[in-house]
Structures are given as C-alpha cells and as structure tokens.
Amino acid sequence: MHNLTITELIDGLKNRVFSSTEITQHFLARIKNLDSEFNSLITLTENQALEAAKTADQQLAAGNAPELCGVPIVHKDIFCTEGVRTSCGSKMLDNFVPPYDATVVANFRNSGAVMLGKTNMDEFAMGSSNETSFYGPVKNPWSTDSVPGGSSGGSAAAIAARLAPGATATDTGGSIRQPAALCGITGLKPTYGRVSRWGMIAFASSLDQGGPMARTAEDCALLLNCMASYDDKDSTCIDRSVPNYSAHLGDSLKGLRIGIPKEYFSEGLNSGTEQAVRESLAEYEKLGAELVEISLPNTGLSVPAYYVIAPAEASANLSRFDGVRYGHRCDDPKDLEDLYRRTRAEGFGDEVQRRILIGTYCLSAGYYDAYYAKAQQVRQLIRQDFVQAFEKVDLIMGPTCPSPAFKFGAKGNDPVAMYLEDIYTISTNLAGLPGMSLPCGMVDNKPVGLQIIGNYFEEARMLNAAHQFQQVTDWHQLAPAGIES
Amino acid sequence: MNWETVIGLEVHVQLATKTKIFSAASTAFGAEPNTQACEIDLAMPGTLPVVNKQAIDYAVMFGLAIDAEIGKTSVFERKNYFYPDLPKGYQTTQLEKPIVGAGVVDIVLDSGETKSIRIHHAHLEEDAGKSLHEGDFRSGVSGIDLNRAGTPLVEIVSEPDMSNAEEAVAFAKKLHSIVTSLGICDGEMSQGSMRFDVNISVRPQGETQLGTRTETKNLNSFKFMEDAIHLEVERQIDLLEEGGKIIQETRLYNGETRVARSMRSKEEANDYRYFPCPDLLPVVISDAQVEQLRTKLPELPDARQQRFIDQYDLSEYDADILSTQASMANYFEQTATQSKNAKLSANWVSGELIARLNAENLNIDQSPVSAEQLANLIVRIADNSISSKMAKQVFEGIWNGEGDADQIIEARGLKQVSDSGALESMVDEVLASNQAMVDDYINTDADKRKKKLGGFMGQIMKASKGQANPQQVSQILAKKLAELV
C-alpha cells in the first residue's frame, strides 16, 4: 500500500479498495516501526490523523469528498498547525503551539488530506544537510550514513522511505529541490508568490516559497493544485488564478526548447552526476525536445548574493524570538539584556547564530551599500540572465546539485562548501522563478536529481516535462534497499 | 552675547483608522491591556503584515493638505532594535521613500505676521506597545501592553525653521488644526494622539552654522512643549556661556515636575540597520487615486478662516479663533445658521462659551450647551426678549442643565417688558413718585439735561426688576419729560 502514488491512493479510496482509516493506520504503523532509523518526523499526530481519516471516510461514503480526501501527508515543521507544536527544527520553538493554521495547512485540511505529522528540518530552514536540526539529523533512506539534504530533509526522507506519499516543504535557496534530488523523489518550488507564506515561519521573506514533494510529477501536480492559492493575508502572494496543474501532464514535448546553461556543467560537478543528467537530456531529445545551449553568465554571483540577502532578511525575521512572548526563555534573567542574550544563545543553534551575525553585519551602517545594496543589484542581473534565456527557450534543465548525498560531517566544518551545495538552485530563488527536481539516475547507489527551471508561472509546463520523462524512465520508481518489504 | 534658537519638530500623528496599520485589530483607546492585539501584533511566527489602505489614504490627504509632493512609490522599511514592547524586534516604518515629500505649513504669529515652516517629509509607520512598571526596580514587575502596537502613525518632520517656543507651538497647533480638520486624527493629545519631539540648538546671533542639537522626546501637550523649549534653550545657553559643550542627546521632559533629563547620548544610539521590508510590496499610488482623494478633502483651516471673514463678516481675529478647530467651526456655523445672526453667534462662541469651556477644561464637543441651545438664546437676545445682561444668566442656566433659553426665561421671569402701554405707565409712576428729580430736571439748562436721564432710567429699571426694554424706556422717558418742560 505504501508503494502506491497519491494518484493511485485517490483511485483506491474512490473505488473503496481501501479506506482512509486503513491507509492512515498503515502509514502511522510504518512511521512508528521505521522512523527511529531515519528521524524524518519531529511530531507524530496519530490521534488527529485517525480522526481526520474517519471524517474523510464519511465524506467518501457520502460522495462529497474533496480532491485529496483521505490522502495522508506530512507537513514540514515550518508550517504552523493549529494546536500542534510547530518547532521549525529549533529549541527556540520546542514549546510553541500556534493558535492558527498556515494557509497551506488550511488548504490541505479543506481538501480532505490527513496530516500524519510534522517533518524534521534544518533549524529555521538554514542548512543543506539537515544536520542543524535541534531534533537531530535526518538520515538518507538510500544510505543512512549520508545526509538527506536540506532544509526539507525530513519531508524528502519520509517520502523516500515510504512513510508518507506526499509532503509539504519550503525552498529558500534549494531546500525543496536539493533534498528531493538526494533522496530520489520529485519536488517543486513554485514561482515566488504562487503559494501563500501566511503561517510559514519566515527565514528569508523575499526568497521563501512553499511547494510540494512526492514521488512523481503527477502527484506533485495534485498537491500543487491544493497548495497554490491567492491569499490576501500575504501581501507578496500574487492574485492570479490557479490553473489545473494536472491538465497538461500528457501533452507532447515535441518542439519543446530546452536551454542547457553551460555554467551548470562546469568545475565542481561530479562526473557521475553529469553523466546521469546528460543521459536524461538525451531522453528528452528522444521525446521530441530540442536542446539549446545557453548562458547564465551571472550564475557564479548567485551564492555570494544569496548569502548576503538571505541572512540579512533572516537577521530581522528572527528578532522576534526574544523570550518575551512565546518560545524558549532562559532561566532567571537578571535584566533585559541578559534575557535577550541567554535566550537567544540557548535557543538558536550555531548555524542560525552564524547567519544572524552575517546578516546583521551586512546591514550595519557603513556596510549596507557594499553588501546588501550590491547584492540586490546582483539579484537584478541574475533575473535578467533568466529573462533573456527564456526569450530563446521554454525550459531550462541541468543538475539539481553538484553531487549525490554526502556523508554526515563531511561539510560540517566548512560552511562555504555547504553553501556551494545550492549553487545550481539558488539563482531561481533570487529570480523568483519556479524550479523542480526529479530523479534521473544513480551514482554509487545514490539518487541524482535533474533540475527543471521554468519561466514565471510555468509550473504546468515543468510538470508536463517531468511527467513525460517519468513515463519513459523508472528512476522515480526505485526504492531504497529494505524499503520495499 | 545674543543667542539665536533653532527648532525643528518631529510630530507623531496617530491616524484615526478603525484598525491597525498591518492587522485587523482595533485601535480604540482605553481597552484592557492586550485585548486588542492579534497574532500579527504579537509577532507570532509565520504571521505577515497587510497594509491598511485607509492609513495610506489618510497620509496622502495630509500630503495634499500641505501641498506636498505625494510619493507615488513609497517603501516600508524595517528599523531594527530590541525592546520588549516592540514584538517583531523591528519597527516597520519608511525612510528612503516616504509617502509624503516636502511641503509647507503657514503659521500666524502673535504679531500678525505669517511665517512659512517647511516640512521635510512625512512618513507612515507603526506605533510600539507600552511597557508598564509597578513597584521599584528590584522587586517590581514590568508588564507589556500591546494594544497600541501597530497603531498607524504619520510622522511629520519639519525643517529647522522655528526660532522660538511661540513659533513651535503655533506650528504644532496648526498641524493639530490641519489633521483634525481632515478627520485623519482625533487630536486627543491626552491620549497620545499627537506627540512632539523637539530638536533644539542655539548659536550666537549671526552665526550661520547650526549648533549641536538635542532632541526632547514625546511631549504630548502644547504647554509642555512650550515649557520644555524654554527650559532647554536656557540650559544650552547657560552651558555654553559657562564654556561648556552641548552633547547631542535625547532628553525627556516631565511635564508634572517640569524637569528634563538626558535619556541617551548619540554614542549610545542604535545602528538601526534599516532595509526594505520584504513582506510588504512598495505602496504605489496612481495619479487617479491622488485626484480622487483631492476631491474628498474637506475644507482646511486657512480656507475656512477666509470664508468666515467673507461669509459672516467676522474680524480676522474672530475668524481665526472659530475656524482653527473643525469641531469649533462646526459649532459656530450651526449656531450662526440656526440663530440667523452670525455676529452675535461669533461673539458668544468666541467669548462666553470658550471662556467657560476653558475654565472647566472642556473641549467644544463636551460643551453642555449645544449649538442649538445657544442659537435659541441668541434669537431671544436679537428679538429683545432679554437684555444681554440677562442673557448671561440664561446662559448659566442652560450650562447647568436647567433647560432651553425659553424655559429658563419663563421660569425665572426674565422676559423683557416691551409692551409700550405697560412701559408708559411704569414711566409715569416713577415720574410721579420722584417730583424732586423732575423739578431738578426742569430747572436744569436744556443742554445739560441729558446727563440727568440716567437717574430716571435707573429708577425705572429698578422698578421693573430689570425687565423693561431699555431702548423703549429711554424713548418713552424722553417723550414724557419733553412734555413736562
């Protein structure tokens, strides 16, 4: 049952092959049996899940079931869930129970989906390996001595380990696509403004975007149909009708122009990864697409620009965690200064503190122009690169990340090496473009991800291309050893 | 040495919107602590601001009222600092691109001279909450009330164009008059609806360079502002004359104790690390919106004063007193319209009524005498039902809630006797019982007799208990005496 896709689960539910209660119980049991090995969930919401499944079964029986009725999913622990602890992977929010749902969570609730629990993540979504979580690292189901990627490593690992058929995730610099690649699943970061950020705990507001993860592009389309909505509670949400992302999955790719940025195949790219990606591109040619070499000349500036803008925004976004109103508070503060210092020193982990310091520095008087203002200019240049590229091509493809999953601790002492993990994914966040990753090969028994970047609001075209690829390949159907049984 | 004072003002005007600038919580004054603070005001994780359009409109209206350039694209920025009553750890405000650009406010000085005070700009921002302290420093308790957090403010920043307390107060009063006339602020100074920060420096007469300035913060009455300026100017001059140096600092003035103290020096000042708020899009205002708001602008104090002079034939002085406050102007106009006697209405409102209100520390909206009641009184004065002297008694009666003018005149028997038959017999009686006076009159030289009339008038008025119509009495008396001579 856990090998069924969401599409297949919906079919089975509608045709009474099984009930929502049955599949919910099945996934809950798997999580309880297996997740001690992967640590992909922070909070299991068993009672609520069974309750929701029961309601879903009633709706299914009554014939008024909404689209995702009865489908079990997991939410990244960055999305606020009413009455359920939302930690953001941090000690700071270990005791935080929001009195409201994120819009994304509410959308899934209204669509009848059953929340099984909240997934592990890098603390405040800052990390590419899930090693910064207060709740311990998530292990990659393909190789438990390797990282699952981050920050949405818990969501990706849960899907790879068949603990849930679908998940929500967020992506600020690659946090959906990189773990999707490393865990061999499909994940999509929509256009900035497509999915509401209300109730999604902010890391870097101008870059953060929620998106779906599942095993197939077809399932991601189903999840995105529910997830995307205009929300007047988020001023950066774009008021634009949500298309049916499932409608064009079957379209032919004949004549599709795929841009291959030469900067994405340069130094630093693992040769096995490169080979897998090139073979996938050849597959696209067979499907009738045309490959066009393009250049995104400012790609090299994306990591430095990102590591100014994202920490700058984060340094302000995380100021609210001061021990005054909610969350962690140090014991017996002797004065206000002591309250702030110790609360924040105790509540935040090293990487979060590092980024707050970087961001604070970049915004300081005398440095603002050299760092923050300059980074914003670079951001414009990067956006221009893409605007020009999309005059010539329909989609852009390349590797999602430079190499397959690395071992725990491999980049722990070198933040810059860790930051380079997102070199191919960061520019789309800076430009606000949609990007996705899908499994396209294996290197050393570890999955490789193919990245697809689309023009603004072209998620349907990306999903179409990904789905067509998945019709002629079976990388997305591979399961980690020991998971099948 | 002769010293010259230079003063600039920063004025915080609380906008009279029903809800906060970035949330739907109420802005009503005086509620129980923290009952008007929603999850956005509390800066709960994942919450996002949405700008209140009414606040934008109000700020634009202010800009139009002072003939300022309207910022077609204004940008909210984050001003970062930690304080317990600042939940997000930053204040959302405007810096580089404010909503209102440079403008001018004209003030009239006691000398009758008009002076133009330049406005540097005005920007929108949110207010902070309030910290409340009970008990002493060691054993006391501090509480935070976030009801005020997020209340919309327009901060108006003047150029240093004022050279004494009189000008500063005149400017402050003029702003009060403008914002209350526009209806964008309730003008309740005691509730903090308008607060003044005063920048003061002194320099030797003739010197062109500005001296080091201090800022006295948060003055919430014209009187306090005037006192604080006198005190600070004196302090600076004394200090300089003793050979001391002014330190650039923020000062606090206590209106009760009339003492000011230093709050912090510039060296201790924060680096606020401003940057554009990524949660809010730039506020774009079209020409059409500006023009639409322009048509909605109510009459402004200057225009109203001129109209009072033209329409009601008032003196400049009366017109000024009656036009400055919108509520006062409305009261006067209602009285004038209903009594059909603008001159008497102006006299009564600017004289008796204002004196009485001031004596009891009431504003015009709290007047126990309604415009309609005053109009009725004025009708009775104009039609000679009562003398002006009696009118004051009737006014007292209305003020004390004894009823309307006619009821009081009736109840107290104050109605003036204008019946000529009754008056003639009254005069006859007095002449008959004062033969000596009559003889004296007759024996006096014709050109000096006029002086003797007063004696008869006094007797007659006394006999009538003051109710006789003096003009009529004097006519009848003159006629009767002429017959006797």
Boltz contact constraints between the chains, C-beta under 6 A:
constraints:
  - contact:
      token1: [A, 80]
      token2: [B, 46]
      max_distance: 6.0
  - contact:
      token1: [A, 198]
      token2: [B, 48]
      max_distance: 6.0
  - contact:
      token1: [A, 199]
      token2: [B, 46]
      max_distance: 6.0
  - contact:
      token1: [A, 200]
      token2: [B, 46]
      max_distance: 6.0
  - contact:
      token1: [A, 201]
      token2: [B, 45]
      max_distance: 6.0
  - contact:
      token1: [A, 201]
      token2: [B, 46]
      max_distance: 6.0
  - contact:
      token1: [A, 205]
      token2: [B, 278]
      max_distance: 6.0
  - contact:
      token1: [A, 205]
      token2: [B, 279]
      max_distance: 6.0
  - contact:
      token1: [A, 206]
      token2: [B, 278]
      max_distance: 6.0
  - contact:
      token1: [A, 234]
      token2: [B, 48]
      max_distance: 6.0
  - contact:
      token1: [A, 235]
      token2: [B, 50]
      max_distance: 6.0
  - contact:
      token1: [A, 235]
      token2: [B, 280]
      max_distance: 6.0
  - contact:
      token1: [A, 235]
      token2: [B, 281]
      max_distance: 6.0
  - contact:
      token1: [A, 313]
      token2: [B, 278]
      max_distance: 6.0
  - contact:
      token1: [A, 316]
      token2: [B, 78]
      max_distance: 6.0
  - contact:
      token1: [A, 316]
      token2: [B, 80]
      max_distance: 6.0
  - contact:
      token1: [A, 316]
      token2: [B, 90]
      max_distance: 6.0
  - contact:
      token1: [A, 319]
      token2: [B, 89]
      max_distance: 6.0
  - contact:
      token1: [A, 319]
      token2: [B, 90]
      max_distance: 6.0
  - contact:
      token1: [A, 320]
      token2: [B, 43]
      max_distance: 6.0
  - contact:
      token1: [A, 320]
      token2: [B, 88]
      max_distance: 6.0
  - contact:
      token1: [A, 320]
      token2: [B, 89]
      max_distance: 6.0
  - contact:
      token1: [A, 324]
      token2: [B, 84]
      max_distance: 6.0
  - contact:
      token1: [A, 325]
      token2: [B, 42]
      max_distance: 6.0
  - contact:
      token1: [A, 340]
      token2: [B, 82]
      max_distance: 6.0
  - contact:
      token1: [A, 363]
      token2: [B, 273]
      max_distance: 6.0
  - contact:
      token1: [A, 363]
      token2: [B, 275]
      max_distance: 6.0
  - contact:
      token1: [A, 364]
      token2: [B, 271]
      max_distance: 6.0
  - contact:
      token1: [A, 364]
      token2: [B, 273]
      max_distance: 6.0
  - contact:
      token1: [A, 365]
      token2: [B, 271]
      max_distance: 6.0
